[in-house]
Structures are given as C-alpha cells and as structure tokens.
Amino acid sequence: MPLTLDTYRLLGRSGLRVSPLALGAATFGTEWGWGAEQDEARELFDTYVERGGNFIDTASTYTSGSSERLLGEFARSNRESLVLATKYTTLRRPGDPNSGGGQRKSLFASVEASLRRLNTDYLDLLYLHLWDFTTPVEEILRGMDDLVRQGKLLYVAISNAPAWEVSRMQAIADLRGWSPLVALQIEYNLIERTGERDLIPMAREMGLGVVPWSPLAGGVLTGKYSRDDVTAVPSENGTRKNFTLALGTLTERNLAIVDVVKEVAAELGRSPAQIGLAWTLLNPGVTAPIIGARTPAQLEENLGALEVEFTGSHLARLDEASAIDLGFPHEMLSRDTTLALTRGDMTIEPRR
C-alpha cells in the first residue's frame, strides 16, 4: 500500500508522530550559492504542508541563518501542527571557539538564537549536529535535559556521531532519568550504506528513529552526472555540482550503482530519484529520509517516491550493486560455522 505524507510514523521511542519524508530546509536561502529564493522556498514549504507533511529539518548555520529565519516566517500561521527540528554545534561566529561545539555554552546560546530566528517559544526536536570529540557526554545530556525541563525543547537527538558514543549516551540518560535521545541523523543511501554495520542496528536497539540525510547522495542518485564528471575539477563557483565534486562522491563505483538505479527506474516507470528515496524507506530502522529539493518540481518528483513498489528482483539487483563489506565482527558472526557454534542445529528467527 503506497505511503502518503500523512501516513505518520512514531519517531524512535517517543510518541511524536512525523511524516515518512522530512522536508529539508537547507535549500531555503541562496547564501550557499545553490538554494531557493524566498518565494520559491515558500512554495516548497506550502506544497509539503498541503500534502500532509509535518516534519521539517534545519540547522542553526544553514544558509547563514536564512533557513531558520525563512522557516520561522513560513510556519507562523500553523506552528503547532508542525514538527520543527534544528541542530547546534557548528561554529556560528568564526573566531569564537565557544560559538560551536557540544558544550553547554554553545548549546544554550545556539538554542536561544534558533528560537529567535524561528519565531517560536520552543523547538520540537534539537540535534547535536556534529560530534566534537571533546565535550563530556554528561555535559551534553544534562544541558539538553535542562532545556527540556525549561520547556524550550520537547525532544532531543543526535547526528554524525560514533555508534558507541550514542549508545553510551542513551544508557546514561536512562540511568539518570534525563531526556533520552529519540532520533539519529546519518548519511544513508544506496551509495553510502556503512550505517548498516553499527549505527542503524544500534539505533533500533536503543530506541532512536533514523532520519537519513542526503538520501540521494548529493544528487548523484538522480542520474544527472556522467562519467565525464568523475575527472572534473571543482571550480570556486558556489554550485551543488562543485560541492559534490569536492566531497569525492563522483566515482566509478558510485556511477555503476546509478546505472542499476536507472535501469530499475525505467522498468518501473519511475525516476532515479524516486527509486533512491523509496529504497531508504524500506529499511525498518529508518523513520523519515530528509528530502532537500531546491525547486517545486524537484519536490513533487521526490514525493512520488512514496508510491514506488519494488519487486523482489528489483531489490535484489539494487542490493547487489550497492553491497558493502560489513567487516569484523559482523561478517564473522554471520558465517554458518559461527552460527553452528552458538545455535547448534536450532533454527532461530531473528528478533524483529
């Protein structure tokens, strides 16, 4: 049965209901060189909300603050029906080391600035944006919990952090009665599947809903790049293509995956973008991929991913093309010889 934006899902261990596709607001504003002007951003917002969408993602530093500011303006008339998620930890003032990082000073200042720009009294969801390898986890968790108790945050979450740190934080939060983490943002798509090793299984076990960013691998899975782009040199122009080139995402291996995505798309009468997005939705650990459309046409195309229905053959081809080595200990533990040592002749279905 096809999904719709109002086929709401629970976010992690919380009772918060969110749409199966989140609208990414990193494209709201043109400060990065490839975003949407205010009127076009407004159209993106209105289209998503009118279709039943309620989960919108931004960050304190997206498009130099324009993302939060525009989102706050757009959401003014229906704030209570929306789930607004933002993030902290990236430097807001270059030269001021305490304007970034996970520490309490950065946390409180960033939240206050986000509340002003978003024109709201509270944030539905706050992520720690980037792990800084310096701030004690107790300081992060206690600071977040204090803001929840003050009513400025409803739920807390984390992104771009090692699985072992996230699981440790969740255990500490549970033991001390602090607000638990309810969501985990990671890069996850047909090109980047390494989250399947530890991050996604950890999230399922610890009660965090996975919210993938870049489900189309920066546009690579849309099929708009060719093999000529693999050897292209990034220019100084602020374009999405140059951003993708700088990240090194255009490789022969990745374009071979795109070839299979295109084949499956043609057979199903869908676009490559819809295939890439629909594939992420099939992972039971995933709650809501974030779509980062820049134009209304792109958004409409992305929303069509909710209607895609794969056959077993299509999924097998996509899995084979994008498969990764799970590495140690996962590969070893999945071998028949290892299973025989732990289970004998018993057949045991995995826990769902």
C-alpha positions, 0 to 999 in steps of 0.5 A: 500500500503506497505511503502518503505524507500523512501516513505518520510514523512514531519517531524512535521511542517517543510518541511524536508522530512525523511524516515518512519524508522530512522536508529539508530546509537547507535549500531555503536561502541562496547564501550557499550559492545553490538554494531557493529564493524566498518565494520559491522556498515558500512554495516548497514549504506550502506544497509539503504542508498541503500534502500532509507533511509535518516534519521539517529539518534545519540547522542553526548555520544553514544558509547563514541563518536564512533557513531558520529565519525563512522557516520561522516566517513560513510556519507562523500561521500553523506552528503547532501542527508542525514538527520543527527540528534544528541542530547546534554545534557548528561554529556560528561566529568564526573566531569564537571557539565557544560559538560551536561545539557540544558544550553547554555554552554553545548549546544554550546560546545556539538554542536561544538564537534558533528560537529567535530566528524561528519565531517560536517559544520552543523547538520540537526536536534539537540535534547535536549536529556534529560530534566534537570529540571533546565535550563530556557526554554528561555535559551534553545530556544534562544541558539538553535535559535542562532545556527540556525541563525549561520547556524550550525543547520537547525532544532531543537527538543526535547526528554524525556521531560514533555508534558507541558514543550514542549508545553510551549516551542513551544508557546514561540518560536512562540511568539518570532519568534525563531526556533520552535521545529519540532520533539519529541523523546519518548519511544513508543511501544506496551509495553510502550504506556503512550505517548498516554495520553499527549505527542503524542496528544500534539505533533500533536497539536503543530506541532512536528513529533514523532520519537519513540525510542526503538520501540521494547522495548529493544528487548523484542518485538522480542520474544527472552526472556522467562519467565525464564528471568523475575527472572534473575539477571543482571550480570556486563557483558556489554550485551543488555540482562543485560541492559534490565534486569536492566531497569525492562522491563522483566515482566509478563505483558510485556511477555503476550503482546509478546505472542499476538505479536507472535501469530499475527506474525505467522498468518501473516507470519511475525516476532515479530519484524516486527509486533512491528515496523509496529504497531508504524507506524500506529499511525498518530502522529508518523513520523519515529520509530528509528530502532537500529539493531546491525547486517545486518540481524537484519536490513533487518528483521526490514525493512520488517516491512514496508510491514506488513498489519494488519487486523482489528482483528489483531489490535484489539487483539494487542490493547487489550493486550497492553491497558493502563489506560489513567487516569484523565482527559482523561478517564473522558472526554471520558465517554458518560455522559461527552460527553452528557454534552458538545455535547448534542445529536450532533454527532461530528467527531473528528478533524483529 
